[in-house]
Amino acid sequence: MSLEYPFISKLGDEDTSLHVDHNDDGVLVKIGPTQHFFSYDLDIKELESWSPFSADSGITIYRAVLRLKSDATSGTEDGSSIPVIQQISSLLLSPLSRSTDFAPYGEKAVVERRVEFMLSSLVRAFNSPVKQTEILLFVPQRSGHLVRSDILDIRLADCPVIEGFVNLANSTRTFTDTTSSLSNLNDTLVASAGACFITEHLEPETLHQELQNRLSIPMLQPGSRPRRTLAILECGKSAATGLGIFNAAKALNINVVALDKPGHWISKPEFTSWREAFIPIDRNLDEGLADRIVAAIEKYDGHIDGIISFFDPLLPATAAAAARLGLPGAPASALEIATDKHKTSEFDGRPAYRISSLEEAISIIGLKDSNLFYPLIVKPCSGWGSEGVFRVETEAELIRAVESIDFERHGTSFVVENYCDGPEVDANFVLCDGELLFFEASDDFPKDADLAGNDDDKGSLQTFIEVANVLPSSLPEDELELLKTSLHQSLLRLGFTSGFFHLEARVQASRAEYVKGNDGLIDLQNKQTPISRSPSAWLIEINARPPGLQASWASRATYGVDFWGLALSFALDDKNTARVLAAPFKSNNQYWCQIVFIPVQKGGVFKSGDVCQDLVERHPELAANISRSLCFFKRGDRVPEPSSGILTWIAYYLVFSRKSRHDLLKVADLVRQETKFVIS
C-alpha cells in the first residue's frame, strides 16, 4: 500500500510534504521535495486478538507489539544532519495544512489519520528504551456500520489504560467482514475502526477489565447507515455551544437544515459544512410560530425526516408543527405544561399561583387559605437559565424580586410558590415506549439564594444560577430510587413515552443536608437529627431536551452516554439506535466529576483572556484533572450585570477524580480559587 500523507508544514525554512509507503516488512518514509529516504522496519512481535465482551458488540481487538529493528539515529541519504524521527516529530507537532471540513469524517481524512497513527507509532517506538510500542486496533468482526461513527471516541474518553486514540471510522463507512483474512499489521490497520496505544507497564487483566467496562454494547449495526435530514429550530448562542449537537449529527449521518433568525452564526459561510441548508425564520413566541415552522419546511426543496428544538420556549410550537407535518414528536399538550412553571407546579399537586402584578402577589400571600408561607419562590412562568428566580423571606424581598424580573424577556406572568429546602438534583431520563432506559442524578450544590438563611455562608449573588454540580449524586440510595420512580411516573402521567428528559427536583424531608466540613468544603452529610417524615420528590421543572452544554459534556464523559445523539435519534424515531446509545458503562460512572461554574458577579468590560488556558498555564498540575473547559468571554466583551436579570458564567470546567468524591471537591475548589479575571 502506498499512502500519501497530504500535509504541508514548515521543516526548517522550507515547505515539507510527507509520503509514506508501507508493506509487510516495514515503512518507507519520504520527506520533502528532495525525496529523502528513511527506511525503518517494524517487527510484529505478537498479533493477538480477543473480544473482551459479548459477541453482540461486533468488535474484535487486536493487540500488537511494534518493535523498531533499524537504527533510527542516522541522517538522510543526502547528508542532512536532522535524524528522521526528529523530522517526523516536527511534522506531527507543527501546524499542518489540513482539510477544512467541519469534522474529519471523509475518507481522505480517515487515510490521513491512519498514516499519522503509523508515524506516531514510529516515534513512540524510537523514544522507548526497548525500541517498541504496544497498540490496540479495534476491528469490526462482521459487515455493518458503527452505531455512530465516534462511538469509540465516546466510550474510550479519559480511559486511563490507553493513550492517543485515533478514530478511523466515518459516518458513511460500512465495514466488511475481513477478520479471517487479516495476517499483518497493514491489513489490520486498514480494516480498523480505531487505534490507540497501550499505557506502559500495564497488566493484561487491567486492560481487559477496562475495555469490558466500556465496550460491552452492540456497537456494530447491520447494513449501511441511511442518510437522514433533520430540521433544527434555534441552533444555540455560538458555535461552541452548538458543537455537541452538530458533532452528533455528523456521527449519525444526519443532514441538518437549520431554522433560525436572519444573520444567525449558523448562516455564516464558515459554517456551511455544518448544515445542509439554512432557512431564516421569525421565531418570536406568538400564536403564528407553528404556522411559520410548517411553511418554512414545506417550502424547503428537499425531504425532511424530523424536526427538533433544544430551547424550551420553542418546544410546544415545534411539536405542533411536527404533528401537522406527520413527523415524530412529543405531545404538544405535554410540552405546554412542561414549559410553563406554573402549570408544572399545579401538575405536581402543590400550591402555586400565576400572578401578573406585585399587588396581586401581596394580596394572595396574605390570604389565610393560600397555603403560602415564607420563604417563597418567585419565578417567571416561561423563564429559562435561572433568570428571574428568587427566594424571598419577607414582603420587602418579594417587592425587590418582582421588580427585578425582566418581563419583556420572560413574559408578563410569574409564579409564587413555597420553597423546598431539601437537597436539589439534576435528573436525566431516557424513555423508550415508556420503558426507562437510562437514569442518572447529580447533586446541584447550594446556590447563593439557598444560603440566604445562613449568615456565615450567605452568597454574594442571591440568585439561583448554578455554581457546582457533582456526578453521581451521593444522596441515600432509597432517596435516589424514590426520585427515579416518582419522576418517571410524572413523565408518563404527563404523556411522555419516548425521548430525553432533563428534570430538576428536590428531596423534601431528606436524611441528607449540605454541611461545611473542617476543611471548609461543603458536601452532603447525614443529618444529626432524625427525620420524622418520609422523604418525597419535589418536582421543580421538566425539560424535554438535554441539559446545557456543561452538564451534557459532563455526563458524556462520566457515563459514556451522549445526550445530544439520543435527542437526535428520537427526533427521527430511530429507537434502535437510541437503545444502544442509552447504555452507560458497566460500572455506571468511570469517575467522580464536578462541573465548576464560574458565575458573573458584576457587569462591565472583560479585561482578561482565556481564563481556562491561563489557569492550566499557571497550574499545570491541575490539568490532569480537567477533562474539558470553556471561557465564554473574550477580552473586550461586554459582561451583563446580574442585577439586570441576565445571568451567565465567565467559564466552566469539568473536573474529575478517580480517587474519591472528597478528593474531587478539593481539586475543584483549587480550580475555582485559581481562576483569575478582571471586569471593569
N, C-alpha and C positions, 0 to 999 in steps of 0.2 A: 504494500500500500504506500502510495506517495501522497502526502498531505501538505498543502501549502498553509503556513501559519501567516494569515494575511494582515499582520500588524506592521505599522511603520513607527519607528521610535528613534530617539537620538542615542547613539552609542559613540561617545566622543563628540566629534564635530560633524559627523555625517549621519544622514538618514539611513536607517538599517532595516532591511527586511529579513525575514526568517523563514526558512523552508525546512521541512522535516521529512525524511524517508525512514520507514520502519519496516523491518521484516523479522523473521523468526530468530535471527542471530543478533539483532541489536538495533541501534538508532544511528542514523547518519544525519548530522545537522549541518546546514549551510547557512552562514551568517553574512549578510551584507552584499553589496553589489559585486564584490570581487570573488564571491563564491569560496570563502574559506571553508575547508573541510575539517570536521571533527567526528571521529568515529568512536563510539563507546558501546561496548556490548553489555547487555543486561542478561543476567543469568536467572532464570526462574528456578529458584531453589526448591520450591514446592508450589503446587497448584491444587489447593484443597477447596472443595465445595461442600456446602451444607445448607440446609433450610432449618434455621433455629426456631421456627414457628410452624403453625399448621400449614398444610399444603394449600389452603384457601388463600393465603397471602399472594401466591403466584410468583414469589421472588426466591431465587437461589443466590446465595452469597459465595463468591469466590475469594479466597484469601491467598495472596501470592507474596513471596519474598523476592524482591528485586535486588540482585547483587551486581555491583559495578565491577567489571573484571579488568578494564583497561586503566592505565594511569592517567588521570584527568588533570594533571598539572602542566602538561606541555602546552606550547603555544600553537599558533596556526601554521599552515604549510608555508605561508609567505613570510614567516618570521615575526609575526606580531607577538608582542610580549604579554598581551592580555589573555589569561587562560580562558578556555571555553566556558567553564562553569561561571566565572565572573561575568562573562558576556551574556550568558543566558539569564543569570540572576538579574543583571541590569535591565535586560529587556522585559522581564516579567514584572519588575518593580516600578519601572518608569512609566510615565503617561503614554498610553498606546492609542493609536488611531483605530477605534473600534466601530462596529456597526452602530448607526444612530437610531435603531429601532427602540421602541419603548422598553421592551424587555427582550433578552436574548433567547427567544424561543425558536427562531428559524433554524433550518437545517445547517446553514452556514455557521451560525453561532454554536451549534452543537459540536461541529467539527473543530472549531476554534478552541472550545473548552476541552475537548478530548486531547488535542495536541498540547495544550497548556498543562494539562494534568500530567502527560507523559514527561514534559520538560521539567516540571516541578519534581517529579519522581527522580529524575537525573540529579537535580540539585540536592535533594534530601539525601539520596544515597551517597553522593560525594561528601557531603558535610557530616555524615555519620562516621564515628570512629571505626566501625566494622564495614564501612562502604556498602551498606544495604538499607533498604526501607521496606516496610510491610504495607500492603494496600488491601483494600476491600473493593470488590466490584459487585454491583447489585444487578443481576441478570434476570429478566422475566423468563419464567420456565415454560410458558405456553404463549400462544398467539393472543393478542389483545392490546388494550391501552391502559395506562395508569388512570386510576380513578380521578386524579387531577395531576397535571404534569409535574407539579412541585411537591407532591405528597411526601417524597423522601426528604426534601428540604425541611418541611414542617415537622416531621416525626423525629428527625435527627438533630434539630436545632438545640444548641447548648449541650450536646451529648458529650460526656466527659471522657469517653474512651476512643474517640476519633478526632481527626483534625482535617481541615481543608476539604470538606465535602464539595463535590462538583456535580451539578445536575446535568445529566446527559440526555434528558428527555425534552420533548416539547409537546404542545397541546394537540398537534396533529399526528404525532408519531404513533404508528401501530407496530408493535413488536411481533416478530415471528419466532416460532419455536426452533431455536438453534442450539440448545444446550447439549444435545447429543453429538454435535459436530465441533464443539469448541475444544481446541487442542493446544492453543498457545495464547500468550498474553494479548497479542494484537487482535485476534478474532474476539476474544472475550471482552476487551475494552469497547470494540465497535458494537457488540451486542448489548452493552450495559445501559441501564437507565440512570446510573450514578456511580461515582467512585470517590474514595476517600483514603486517607492514611490512618493507620492504627497508632494510637498513643504508645510510646516506647515503654518497655518493661511491664507489659500488661499480661495478666494471667488469662489464658483462653476462656476459662469458665466465667470470668468477669465480663468479657466481651460478649459471650453467648447470652448471658442473663440480660445485659443491657439491650441487646438487639431484640431479644424475645419481648421485653417490656414495651418496646417502641413499635415494632413492626408486625405484631400479631393481628393484623386486619387484612381483609381482602383487597389489596392494593391494585390488583390487575383485573380489569373488566373485559368481557369478551367483545370481539369486533373492533370497529373503529369508532371513535367518539364523534358524534354528529356535531356540526356547527349550528349553534342556535343564536338567535338575536333577542336581546333584552333591552327594553327601554328603561332608563333610569331617570327619574324626576328628581332634580336637585342633586348636584354632584359634589357637594362639600365646599368648604370655605377656600381650600387651596389644594394644590397637587399633593402636598404632604398628608393632608387629612383624607384624601381620596385614594391614596396609594393602595391600601389593603383591598379596597373594593375592585379596583381595576386590575391589580395583580391576580386576584381570584378569577375575574372574568377571563383573563388571558389563559390561566392554567386550566380552566374548564372549557376552553374553545368557544367562548361566548363573545359574539359581537355586541358592542354597546352602542345604542342610539341614545345620545344624551339630550335630555329636555331641561332647559334652564333659561334663566333670564338673559337677554341680549348682552353680549360683552363678557359673559362669564369666562373664567380662566380656561374651562374645558373647550371653549370655542377657539382658542388661540392656535395659530399654525403649529407651534412646537408640540402640541398635544394631539395632532392629527392621528398618530398611530395608536392612541389610547381609545379611539372611538371609530365606529363605522360612519356615523353622521352626527351632526349637531342640529337640533331644532329649537330655535328661540321660542319661548313661550312666556306669557304673562302668568306667573304662578302666585298672584295675590290670592289671599284666602277669602274668596267670596263664593256665592252660590253658583257662579258660572265656571268655576275651576274645572270640575269634572268634564263639562262640555268642551272646554278648550283642550284638555288632555286627549279626549276622544278625537276631536277634529285634527289635532297635530299628528296622531298616529295613523288616522285614516288617510291623511294626505301624504304620508311617507311612502316613497317609491320602493317598497320592499316589504318583506314579511316580518312581522313581529310575533315572537313566541311568548312574551310575557312582559310585565311592567312592574317596577318596584320603586319605592322611595325609602330613604333612611332618615327622613325628617318628620317628626311626629305630627306637626300640624297638617302635613300634606297627605297623611296616610288614608283618612276617610275618602277624600276625593280620588286618590289613586285606586283604592279598592272599588269604588263606584264605577270608575272608568273601566277597570278590568272586567267587572261583571257585564257591562254593556258591550264590551268587545269580545266576550266569550273567552277571556284569558284567566289563568289561575289567580287566586287571591283569597285573602281572608274576608269574612263577612263585614261589610261596611257598618252594619249595626253594632257589631262588637267593637270596631275601631272608634265609633262615635263615643262610646263610653270610655274606652281605654285612653283616648287623647283628651278627655275632659276631667280635670282633677276633682271637680265636684261630683260628677256622675260616678267616678271611680269610688269615692268615699261612700256615697249612697249605696252603691252596689255592694260594698263591703259591710254595710249594715251598721254604720256608726253615725252619730250626729254630725252633720256638715251643712253649711248654709252658703248658697250662692248669693252674693251681695254685690250691689252696684254703687254704693256710696259709703263714705265714712259714717254719716249719720245713721244709715241703716244698720251698719255693723254695731255701733254703740247701742242702738236700740235693741237688737236681737240678743246681744250678750247680756243685757240687763234683764231679760225675761227669765222668770224662775223656771219655766218648763223648757228652756232652750237646751238644757243639759250641757252647756258650755262652761268650762271652768279654766281660769288661768293656771298655768301657762297655756297659750293658744298658738296655733299655727295660722299664718296668713299667707296665701299664695295665689297667683293668678290661675284662673280656671284652665287657661291654654298656654301656660308658661313652659319654658324649657331651660336646661342648663342651670338650674337652681336660682335663676334670676327672679327677683321679687318674692323670694321665700323668706319669711321671718318668723322667729319665735318671739312672742310678746308676753310680758308678765304683768303689765299694767295698762290702763287706758291710755296713758301718755305714750307708752311704747306702741300701742295699737295705732294711735294717730300718726306717729312718725313712720310706721311701717306702711300704712296705706298711702301716705303722701310720697313714699319712695318708689312705689310701683310705677313702672313705665307702661301706662295704659295704651299708648299708641303702639307700642311694641308687642304687648301681650293681650290686648283685648280689654274690654270695659268691665268685666266681672271678675270677682275674686272669691276665694273660699276662706271661710273661717271654720276651724275645727279644733278639737282637743289635740294636745301634744302627747305623744307616747315617748317616755324616757328610756325605753328598752334599747339594747344594742341593735344597730342597723346593719343590714346586709344588702349586698347586690346579689341577686339570684338569677342565674341564666338557665333557661329551659329550652330543650329541643323536643318538639312533639311531632309525631307522625301517625296520622289517623287515630289520634287520641292517646297513643302509647308514648310514654316518657322515655326518650332515648338517651338523654343527657341532662344532668343537673349538677350545678356547682354553685356554691355560695362563698362569697368573700366578705371579710369584715370591713365595713365602712367606718373608719375611725371617727371619733367625735369631731364635728366641725366647730367653728368658733361659736355659733349660736347654741350648740349643745352644751357648751361650757359656761353659758351665761349665768347659771346659778352658782358657780364656784368661783369665788373671788380670786383664789390662788391660780387657777388655770384659765381664767377668763381670757378669751381670744381677743385679737385686735380687730378682726373683720366684722364679727357679729352677723355673719351670713351663713348659708348652708353650702357654700362652694366646697368641693371636696379637697382634702389635704393629704389623706393617706388611705390606701386600700390594700388589705393583705389577703393573699390567696394561699391555701384554702382557709376557710373560717375555722376558728377554734372554739366555737360555741359547743355546748354539750351535745352529744350525738343524738339524744332524743329530741332536742330542740331543732336540730338540723332536719331530722326526719319529719318533725311537725311542720316545718316550713315547706319542705318538699311536697308533702301530701296536701297540705292546705292550699298552697299556691297553685299546685297542679289542678286541683279541683276548681279553684276560682277561674282558671283559664278555660276549663271545659264548660263550666256554667255560663261563661260569657259567650261561648260559641266558637272558641278557637280549638281546632283539632290538629292542625299541621302548621309548622313554621318555627321560627326562632323568636324567643320572647325574653326580654330583659326586664326583670321586676325589681322594685325596691321595697323593702319591708323591714319591720322591726319585730322583736320578740317581746311582747308585753309580759311582765312578771317573769322575766328570765332569771335563772340562777346565777348568771354571769353579769359582771359590770366592769367598766374600764377603771383601772386603778394605776396611779403613778407609783412605780417601784422606787427602791432606794437609789437606783442608778439614774433616776429621772425619766425613765422610759415608761410610756403608758401602754398597757395591754389589758386584755380581758383576764379576769380572775373570778373565781367563785366568790359569791357574796358571803360575808361573815355571818349575816343574819338570815336564818331560814325564811323561805318564801312560803306563805300560807296558801296563795292562789296557784292554780295550774297555769303554765305558760300558754300563750296563744299567739297566733300570727297576726300582725297588724299590717295590712297591705297599704303601701303608700302610693305606688303608681305602677302601671303596666305599660311597657313599651314594646310594641310588636315589631321589633327590629333589634339588631345587635347594639351593644353599648357603644360608648365613644371609642375613639381610636386607642386611647391608653389602655382601657380595660380589655378591648378586643385583642390587642397585641399581647397583653399580659396573659390572658387565658390561652391564647395560641401557644405561647412558649411554655406555660406551666403544665397544660394538659394535652397538648398536641392536637387541639381542635380549633380550626379556623372558622370563626363565626360568619365572616363575610361570604365564604364559599357555601356555607349552609343556607344563608338567606337567598343567595342567587339560585341555588338548586331548587329550593321550594318555590321561588317565583316562576320557575319553569316546570313545576310539578315533577321534578326529577327526584323522586323519593328514594330510588335505589342508591343513587349517589349520596344523598343526604344521610341515609342509614350508615354508610361506611364512614363518612366524614364526621359523624357524631360520636365515634368511639374514642374515648380517651386512652392514655397509656394504661397498661395492665395494673400499674401501681397507682393509677389515677393522676397524681401530680408528680413531676420529676424533682421539684424542689419547692421551697417557700419563696414567695415573690411579693414584693411591695411596690405598688405604684406610688412614687413620691411626687406629689403635686407641689409646684412652687407657685402659689397664688399671687395675683397682683394685689398689693396692699395700698398703692396710691397711683394716681394718674400722672401723666407728664410725657416727656420725651425720653425714649430708651437710649441710654448713653453707652451701653455695653455691646460686646459682640456676642458670639455663640456661647452662652454660659455653660452649656454641657461640655463643649470641647475645651473650654477654659478649665473646668473642673478636672477633667481627665489629664490635661497637661500639667496642672499643679499637683495633682494627687494620682499618679499612675497606679498606685496600689489599690485604688478603688475601682479601676476599670475592669478588673477581673470579675467583679460582682454586678456589673451593669450590662444588661443584655440589649437595651435599647434606650434611646433618649431623643428628645426633640426640644429645641428652643423655638418658641412661637414668634419672637420678635427679632428684628434686625436693627442695627444701630440707626438711629434717626426716626424710628417708627413712633407714632403717637400711641401711648398706652391709655386705655379708657380709665376714668376714675370710678372705683367701685360704687361710690355714692350715687353715681348716675344710674345705677341699676344694671349696668352691663358688667358681668363677672367673667373673668378669664384667668388664665395662668401664664406665667412667664415661660415655664418649661415643665417637662415631666421626665422622670427616669423610671425604668423598670429595673429594680434591684433584686437580686436573688441570693439565696444561701442554701447550700446542701447540708449545713451543719445542724441548724435548729432555727425555730421561729425567733427565739430571743437574739440569736446572732444576726438574723436578718434585720431586726429592729435596730440593733446597734449600728450596723453598716449603713442602713437607710438614714439614720439620724445624722451620721457623719456627712453623707451626701447632701442632706438638707442644709446643714450648718455651713458647709464649704461652698455652696452655690452663691456666688457673689455677682451683684449687678447694681447699676446706678440708674435711677429715674429722676429726672429734674424738670 
